[in-house]
Amino acid sequence: MKSVSMREMRKLKIPVPPLDEQARIVAILDRFDALCNDLTSGLPAEIEARRRQYEYYRDKLLNFKELGA
């Protein structure tokens, strides 16, 4: 593994997005965190999504054409 000296490390330029872009990213991450961790919003939304998914696949499995006699 190659090492990097502190002198070389100090020369590195690390790009940082503008403040408005940073604020946008923070807002997205805050909403994601709320959905994942807040039981009053995240869990019910996930339950509803799984219910709709279950109904969709149930209907796909149970709706079929009858064979002619």
N, C-alpha and C positions, 0 to 999 in steps of 0.2 A: 504494500500500500504506500503510495507516494505521500509524503508530507508536504505541507505548505507552511512556509515561514510566516511569522506575524507581519513582517515587512511586506510580503506579497499579499497577505490577507488584507492589509490596510489599503492596498491599491485597488481592491475589487470594488466595483460599482454595482450596487444592488438597486434595481429599479423599484420604485414605490409608486403605486397608482395615485392619481389626484384624490383630494379629500372627498369630492362628491362621489367618485367611484368606490372609495373605501366605505363611505356611508351606505351606498347601495348594497354592497356586499354584506355589511353588518346587518342591515335590515333583512336580507334574505336568510342569513344564518340565524337571526333571532326568531323569525317565523318558523324555520325548520326546528329549532330547539323547542319552541312552544308546542308544536305539533307532536314532537317526540316525547316530551316530558310532562305536559299538562294533561292530567287525566280527564279534565272536564271538556277539553276540545279535541285533543289528539286521539284518545281511545275511542270515543263515540264516532268520530269520522272514520277511523280504521274499521270499526265494526260495521258501519253502514256500507263502506266500500266492499268488504268481504261478503255482506249479505247480497248486494247487487251482483257480485261476481258469482256467487252460488246460484242465484236465480237465473242468471244468464246461461250458465252451463247446464243447469237442471232443465231449462226449457229446450236447449239444444239437444239434449239426450232424449227427452220425452216427446218431442215433436217430430214425428216421422210419418212418412206416407204409408198407408196400409197397402198391403199387396192385394192385387185383384184376384177374385175367386176363379 
